Amino acid sequence: MSSNTLSPVVGSPRELLEAALPLLERVAEDKRATALEEHDLQEALEQAAGAGSEVIALKHWPEIGPFDIVIDDRIAIELQFCQSGDGLAGISWDIAKLATARAERKIEDGWIIAAAPSWHWQSRRPGVELIREHKYVGDELVEDYEGSWRLWCNEITTRPTHLPQTFAVTDPDSIATRLGRVPFVFRFARVEVLKPTWHAYLCPHRWRDRMCLPRPWDPDGSGGVKP
């Protein structure tokens, strides 16, 4: 984590972003806003929060990667930064990840923070509609982003075995600003679990009668475990 000369901010994503944006603006001046990456956003937020990424072991998601920012071992934040293309589709993975951590009571609160140029949010690119009030039941989130989940199954060495039955994105909000001369919008929302019972996750590969890449806990590539 970068050295921190600020007083740590422990609060809402809005407070964190308001503290981090001046740092990010200075980076944008140095390297141009069009060259900014998620790593730049993460470093600015780490300095504002006085916290960094952390691995939280999850029973229902073996070998899950680190959460982007974890504050006081109780608040987890996942980040997405997209200049163009389908980068915001990763929000669906982050929603499921935070919902699993909340259902297992490994965190008390979970947030998504996503950033993109203002015009990207007005496009129809995958992911732009995910920062909104919505309740997901069963496999709905995976169904909505089936192609992305199949791609991640091939590219990422982890996947859930179970997901919470019902979870939701709530309290969406946004901050509009300029990084350099580029108008950006930062959208953020909370992830909550409404029904913490579990249902077995079956990878969309298997929906199409295709095999997944095997994992240590899933040697036959079934895409999860049996209920």
N, C-alpha and C positions, 0 to 999 in steps of 0.2 A: 504494500500500500504506500502511496506517496506520503512524504512528510506533511504534517498538518499544522498550519499556523493559525487555524480558525478554532473557535469554540465549537465543539461538536453540537450538531443539531439533531435532536431526537424528537421527531414529530411526524407530521403528515408529509406525504410526497410533495405537496405544494411548498411547504416550508423548506424541505430539502432542495427542491429545484430552485427556489428563489435564492437560496444561499449558494448553490452550485453554478448557476447561470453566468455570473460574472467571471468565474474561472474558465468556463467553457468558451465564453466570448473571447477571452484572451488567447486561447488555443486557436480559435477560428481565425483571429487576426494573424497569427503566426504561420498557419499552414493552409489557410483558406477554408471556408465553410464547406465547400464541396469535397474536401478531403477528410472531413471529420469522420470518425468511426465510433462504434459502440465503446471501444476501449477508452476513448477520450471522455465520453459521458460518464463511464464508470469511475474513472479517476477523479473527475470533478465531484461526483456524488460521494465518493469515499472520503474525500477531504471534508466535505460539508457534514457528513454523518460521523466522522471519526471511526469508521468501520469499513470492513472489506468483505470479500467473498468468503464463503464457509461451506464445508461439506456437512450435510445433515443426513445421516443414514435413515433410509425409509424401508420398512419391512415390505411394503407393497410395490416398491420400485427399486429393485436391486441395482447397485452400482450407479445410482443417480449422480450426475455431475454437481459441482458446487452451485449454491445459490449465489447470485451476483453480489448482493449486499445483505448481510445479516447484522441487525442492531440488537445488542443486549441479549443475544440468544433467543429472541422472541418475535422479532419482526423481520420477515424476509421480503426482499424486493428483487424482482426479475426485470431485466432491461432488454429493450429492443431499439436499435437505431438503424434507420433505413433511409438511404438516399434515393433509391429507385428499385424497381423490380419487385420481387415477392418476399422481401425480407421480413415484413410484418406478419407473415404467416406463422412465424415462430411464436407469436403470442399464444396460439392455441396450445402448443406444447407447454409453455410457461403457466398457463391457466391450470392445466391438468396437474402439473408438478406442484404448484402451490396448493391446489385443492387436496392433493394426497397428503402433503405435509400438515395441513390443517386438520384433516380427518384423523390423522395419527396423533394429533395434539403435540406435534414437534415444534410448532410455532403458534403464537397467539394471533398474529395478523400477517396477511400476505398481500402484496401490492405488485401491480404491473406498471412500469413506466415505459412509454414508447414515444420515440421522437422521429419526425420526418418533416421534410419541407411541406409547407402548407398546401401546395398543389397536389402533393402525393395523397394527402388525406381526402382530397376531393375526387380522386380517381376510383376506379373499380378494382384496384389491385388487391390480391388476397391479404387479409388481415386488417384492412382499414376499418371494418365494421365490428371488430372484436372488443374495442373499448366502448362498451355500451351496456346498459342494464339488460341482463339476460340470464335466464335460468336454464341450465343444461341438465337433462335427465338421461341416464343410461349412456349410450354410445353417441349421443347427438353431436357433441363437439368433434369426436373422431370422424363421424360421418360427414360433417360439414367440411373437414379438411383431410379427407381420405387420401388424396394423392400425396399431400405433404407427410402424413404419418407413414405411408409406405416408403417414401424417400428416406425419412429419418431412420426407419427400421434398417435400411441398408447402409446408412452412413454413420449411425451413432451406436455405440456398443452398449446401450442400455434401453430398456423399455419397461413399462409397468407390467405387473402381473394382475393387478386389480386397480380399479378406479372407484372413487366414491359414487354412490348411486345418483345423488343430486347435489349440484353445486352451482354457484352463481357468480356473475360479475356484477358488482354493485358500486355505487358512489362514483360514477365517472366524472371526470373534471379535466380541464385543460389549461395550459398557459401558452399564449402566443408571444413570440419574440423574434428578434433578428440576430442571426449569427453571421457576422460580417455584413454582407448586403443581402443575405438570403433569409426570407421569412420562414421560420420554423414554428411548428406546433408540437408541444409536448402534451400527450394525453396520458392519463393515469386512472387506475381503478382498483378497487379492492376485490379479492377473491374470497368468497365465503362458502362454507359447506352447509347445505340445508338438510341433507339426510346422510349421516355418516356410515350407513351400511355399505357393503362392498359388492361389486359385481366383477366377475372375471373379465380381464381384458383379452380380447382376441384381435390380433393384428389384422388390418384390412387386407394384407396379402392373402390371408386364409379365407376372407370373404370371397375372394376371386379364385379359390382353390390353388393358390400358389404357396410355396414354402417360404418361411422367413429364414434369415441367417440364424443358425443355432446360437444360443447363449448358454453359459454354464448351468443355469437353472431351467433351461428350456432346450434340452439337447436335440429334440426332434423338430425344432423350429415351428412349434404349434402357435407361436405368437403370444403366449401367456402361460397360464396354468389352468388345469381343469377346475371348475367351480367346486 
